[in-house]
Amino acid sequence: MNEKQRSRIKDTLIVATSKDGFISPADGVKLPSTKWTSKEDYQFFTEKTQEIGVMIMGRATYETIARPLPRRLIVVLTRDSEKQAEAARRKLKMDYLPNNLRFTSKSPQEILQSLANEGYQQVALCGGASLYQLFTKENLVDEMFITIEPIEFGDGIKLFENNKIYGNFQLIKETPLNKQGTILQHWLRRLN
Ligand SMILES: NC(=O)c1ccc[n+]([C@@H]2O[C@H](COP(=O)([O-])OP(=O)(O)OC[C@H]3O[C@@H](n4cnc5c(N)ncnc54)[C@H](OP(=O)(O)O)[C@@H]3O)[C@@H](O)[C@H]2O)c1
């Protein structure tokens, strides 16, 4: 896919991190981000993803939600889409998958292209670490909303393996979300 085709769909990365840059503590499975982020971040996340309308996430992140979300299409990346779709359907106790939940093994470029072909103009990239890294390495992220919570984990899953990724973006706005010190950063991809 060339740059012109890709620009038909805007890819917005949305993430919450600790003050020391982790998206999850070392025992993240027991402590999903919904358990340590602020209610203001939850509100931002809900409003922004509803406004965008499409969420892309990895299978492990989907399992922390394990259900479709209202007013959003969820596209889940997995290497075995049939098996995961079947598991989700059984978990939801439904004969068919709801039409706002999809499992796919396509590449990031193919996913964005087929969503663009369906008429979607923007997607929210909602994690986890493997997807944030996959999409940014392929230079497919146009903007980032990073909520920094006033908490330190000391260890855990980093947002990016290599902080050089930030060099591709420009911080354009920082907004305090509450009195506890939660900050929302808005980054835009630098134009080459
Ligand atoms: N702080 C935040 O804002 C935030 C947001 C989201 C997630 N998280 C945290 O991130 C952690 C999960 O991150 P994670 O990196 O372990 O998992 P993840 O990215 O959510 O999901 C990983 C899975 O995605 C699928 N996948 C990844 N790359 C793929 C590719 N190229 N092609 C096809 N499928 C692919 C694979 O599924 P299969 O194994 O089924 O093949 C893989 O096991 C959790 O602790 C979660 O709480 C934090």
The ligand as an SDF file (V2000), in Angstrom:
LIG
                    3D

 48 52  0  0  0  0  0  0  0  0999 V2000
   -2.3910    0.6880   29.1030 N   0  0  0  0  0  0  0  0  0  0  0  0
   -3.1100    0.5370   28.0010 C   0  0  0  0  0  0  0  0  0  0  0  0
   -3.6490    1.5170   27.4620 O   0  0  0  0  0  0  0  0  0  0  0  0
   -3.2570   -0.8310   27.4150 C   0  0  0  0  0  0  0  0  0  0  0  0
   -4.0370   -1.0160   26.2610 C   0  0  0  0  0  0  0  0  0  0  0  0
   -4.1460   -2.2940   25.7370 C   0  0  0  0  0  0  0  0  0  0  0  0
   -3.5090   -3.3650   26.3470 C   0  0  0  0  0  0  0  0  0  0  0  0
   -2.7690   -3.1610   27.4630 N   0  0  0  0  0  0  0  0  0  0  0  0
   -2.0710   -4.2830   28.1150 C   0  0  0  0  0  0  0  0  0  0  0  0
   -1.2140   -4.9020   27.1560 O   0  0  0  0  0  0  0  0  0  0  0  0
   -1.0780   -6.2670   27.5140 C   0  0  0  0  0  0  0  0  0  0  0  0
   -1.3420   -7.1040   26.2840 C   0  0  0  0  0  0  0  0  0  0  0  0
   -0.3550   -6.7960   25.2910 O   0  0  0  0  0  0  0  0  0  0  0  0
    0.2910   -7.9430   24.4490 P   0  0  0  0  0  0  0  0  0  0  0  0
    1.3140   -7.3440   23.5600 O   0  0  0  0  0  0  0  0  0  0  0  0
    0.7070   -9.0240   25.3910 O   0  0  0  0  0  0  0  0  0  0  0  0
   -0.9380   -8.5410   23.6370 O   0  0  0  0  0  0  0  0  0  0  0  0
   -1.8820   -7.9670   22.4790 P   0  0  0  0  0  0  0  0  0  0  0  0
   -1.0960   -7.0920   21.5590 O   0  0  0  0  0  0  0  0  0  0  0  0
   -3.1290   -7.4330   23.0500 O   0  0  0  0  0  0  0  0  0  0  0  0
   -2.2590   -9.3310   21.7320 O   0  0  0  0  0  0  0  0  0  0  0  0
   -1.2590  -10.1940   21.2770 C   0  0  0  0  0  0  0  0  0  0  0  0
   -1.8970  -11.1500   20.3080 C   0  0  0  0  0  0  0  0  0  0  0  0
   -2.3180  -10.4530   19.1330 O   0  0  0  0  0  0  0  0  0  0  0  0
   -2.1640  -11.3170   18.0180 C   0  0  0  0  0  0  0  0  0  0  0  0
   -1.1700  -10.7510   17.1070 N   0  0  0  0  0  0  0  0  0  0  0  0
   -0.1340   -9.9330   17.3990 C   0  0  0  0  0  0  0  0  0  0  0  0
    0.5690   -9.6460   16.2760 N   0  0  0  0  0  0  0  0  0  0  0  0
   -0.0580  -10.2820   15.2640 C   0  0  0  0  0  0  0  0  0  0  0  0
    0.1690  -10.3900   13.8690 C   0  0  0  0  0  0  0  0  0  0  0  0
    1.2020   -9.7510   13.2750 N   0  0  0  0  0  0  0  0  0  0  0  0
   -0.6730  -11.1350   13.1230 N   0  0  0  0  0  0  0  0  0  0  0  0
   -1.7190  -11.7860   13.6930 C   0  0  0  0  0  0  0  0  0  0  0  0
   -1.9890  -11.7260   15.0290 N   0  0  0  0  0  0  0  0  0  0  0  0
   -1.1670  -10.9910   15.7900 C   0  0  0  0  0  0  0  0  0  0  0  0
   -1.6970  -12.6620   18.5530 C   0  0  0  0  0  0  0  0  0  0  0  0
   -2.8860  -13.3920   18.8800 O   0  0  0  0  0  0  0  0  0  0  0  0
   -2.9360  -15.0030   18.8610 P   0  0  0  0  0  0  0  0  0  0  0  0
   -2.0870  -15.4430   20.0180 O   0  0  0  0  0  0  0  0  0  0  0  0
   -4.3960  -15.3220   19.0310 O   0  0  0  0  0  0  0  0  0  0  0  0
   -2.3850  -15.4340   17.5380 O   0  0  0  0  0  0  0  0  0  0  0  0
   -0.9620  -12.2550   19.8110 C   0  0  0  0  0  0  0  0  0  0  0  0
   -0.8220  -13.2930   20.7690 O   0  0  0  0  0  0  0  0  0  0  0  0
   -2.0730   -6.5580   28.6320 C   0  0  0  0  0  0  0  0  0  0  0  0
   -1.3630   -6.5770   29.8680 O   0  0  0  0  0  0  0  0  0  0  0  0
   -3.0130   -5.3720   28.5810 C   0  0  0  0  0  0  0  0  0  0  0  0
   -3.5680   -5.0720   29.8390 O   0  0  0  0  0  0  0  0  0  0  0  0
   -2.6270   -1.9290   27.9990 C   0  0  0  0  0  0  0  0  0  0  0  0
  1  2  1  0
  2  3  2  0
  2  4  1  0
  4  5  1  0
  4 48  2  0
  5  6  2  0
  6  7  1  0
  7  8  2  0
  8  9  1  0
  8 48  1  0
  9 10  1  0
  9 46  1  0
 10 11  1  0
 11 12  1  0
 11 44  1  0
 12 13  1  0
 13 14  1  0
 14 15  2  0
 14 16  1  0
 14 17  1  0
 17 18  1  0
 18 19  2  0
 18 20  1  0
 18 21  1  0
 21 22  1  0
 22 23  1  0
 23 24  1  0
 23 42  1  0
 24 25  1  0
 25 26  1  0
 25 36  1  0
 26 27  1  0
 26 35  1  0
 27 28  2  0
 28 29  1  0
 29 30  1  0
 29 35  2  0
 30 31  1  0
 30 32  2  0
 32 33  1  0
 33 34  2  0
 34 35  1  0
 36 37  1  0
 36 42  1  0
 37 38  1  0
 38 39  2  0
 38 40  1  0
 38 41  1  0
 42 43  1  0
 44 45  1  0
 44 46  1  0
 46 47  1  0
M  CHG  2   8   1  16  -1
M  END
$$$$
